[in-house]
Amino acid sequence: MKTAVVKIKGTRPFTDEEISDIWNSTGANYVDVPGLVRKYYICSEDRTTIGGVYLWETKAQGETIYTDEWRDYVVERYNGDPPSVEWYDTSLIVDHATGSGRLEWPDVA
């Protein structure tokens, strides 16, 4: 599995209303995306950077989202710099959400 950390730097701090609008208007875009296991929406404590942490089955599947068109859209929508995308191998997941604290050893693609 692969994890992508996407960061979008704004030109000023985002307001709570803007963040809520962004999350609510984009969340549905990630339902049923092939290969996407999980997405977390993130916002820096100073509210100047937003983004997401994505868990993908493979990097190739994730790269279908992070296209030049997507980057252009992000720059235009947020009037900022192009988003950064950093990739990480994800070889162990500790999951407490299920209440079991189970360890998952996904295949590294």
C-alpha angles and dihedrals in degrees: 000000000000133000122209120197111201120193126189115190115208127209090239137004114297116239121233089250093053092049092049091048092049094049093045095046097047105034095085090055090072099050111112095003106158111250097008108127099174141347129201120195112220137192126185117243091247088051094231096111129049130174146118145270110221127192110206132186088224137003090237090061091051093048089062087072101043097066130148088257090054091050091049090050092051093049091049096044096047099031091228147099123310112279119259121232119195122186127213134181109242109206101156133032123190106200119194095160091088092051091241099091086219122177119230121200103196121191111260108235 
